[in-house]
Amino acid sequence: MQQAADNEVLKALDKVLQERRAASGDSSYVASLYEKGLNKILEKIGEEASEVIIAAKDCEGTQGQEALLGEVADLWFHSMVLLAQQGLTSEDVLAVLEERFGLSGHEEKAARS
């Protein structure tokens, strides 16, 4: 049952991110990213990915896990901003993951080659 609730959070975030595409850059952080363009969004994803790596290396105990989760949430969020900027949603990513479910990683990678 938790999965349905999680999907609802993603759908709600998708909706907000799509709405922000039409907003003025001074009205929200996300709208300002869209206004600055693809390179700025990609820069933020790179920054967040680096922060995930650092948090994972420093992950010890509950406080470290909370920091890691926060950084992964930031990375997911900025990745979703990119998806919305490209006219895609979390549902599109979930569909790809569902297709891959049950395949071994080696099989999936070979299929892409």
N, C-alpha and C positions, 0 to 999 in steps of 0.2 A: 504494500500500500504506500510505503514511503516514496517509491519511484514515481507514482502518479503526482504526488505533491511536489517532488523535485522537478518534474516536467512542467508543472504549472508555474513554478518560479522562473524557469528558463523561458517559457512562453510569455510571461509578463514582462520579463526583461527584454525579450525580442521586440515586443510591442513598444515599449518606452524608447528603445534605441532607434526604431524606425521613425517614431514621432519626432525624435530629436534631429533627424536628417533635414527636416523642413524648418527647424528653429534657427533663430539668430545666434551667432557665435557668442554673443555676450549674455545669452539667457541660460546657458548650462555648460558644464565642462565637456560633455559629449558633443554638443553642438559646436563648441569651439574646436574640438578635434576634427570634426567633419569639415569645418571651414578651413582649417589649416591643411587638410588634404591627406592623401595616402601616406606620404613619407613620414608625417608626424605620427600617424597611427602606428606605422611599422616601427618607428623609433620607440614609442611607448611599449610595444610588445617586446622588443629587444631588451629594453630596460627591465621590464617585469620578469622576463625569462632569466636574466642575470640575477635578479633578486631572489628568485625561486632557488637557483643553484646555491647561492650563498646561504639562504635559510636552511636548505637541506643539509649542507655541510656542517652547519652549526646546530642542527636539530638534536637536542638532548632534553629529555623530560617534557613535561606538559607545556611549559613556557615555549620551548623550541618548537613543539608541534603546533602550537597556536600561531606562532610566527610563520611557520611553513604554510599552514592553511590560509593565512591571510595573504601571503604572497601568491599562492596558487589561485586564490579567488581573484586577485588583481590581474593575473595573467589571463584567466578565463574571461574576465570582464572585458579586457582590452581586445582579446581575440574575438569576442562577440561584437564589439564595436566595429572591428574589421569586417566581420561577416555582414553586418547590417550595411556598412558602407558599400559592400560589393553586391547588395541585394540578396543576401543569403540569411539563413536563420539557424538557430541551434537545432531545429528539427532536421535540417539538411545534414548536419554533422551526425546526429543520432541515427539517421537512416544509413549513413556510411558505416558507422560502428555496428549497427544491427546486421548489415550485410557481412561484415567481417567476423561476427560472433560465431564461434565454433570452428573457425579456420585456424590452423596453426600459424604463428607469425611467419614462419618460413614459407608456407604456402601462399599467404597473402602477399608477401614481398615478391615472391617469384611471379605472381599473377600481374603485378604492376610492371614488370620488366619487359 
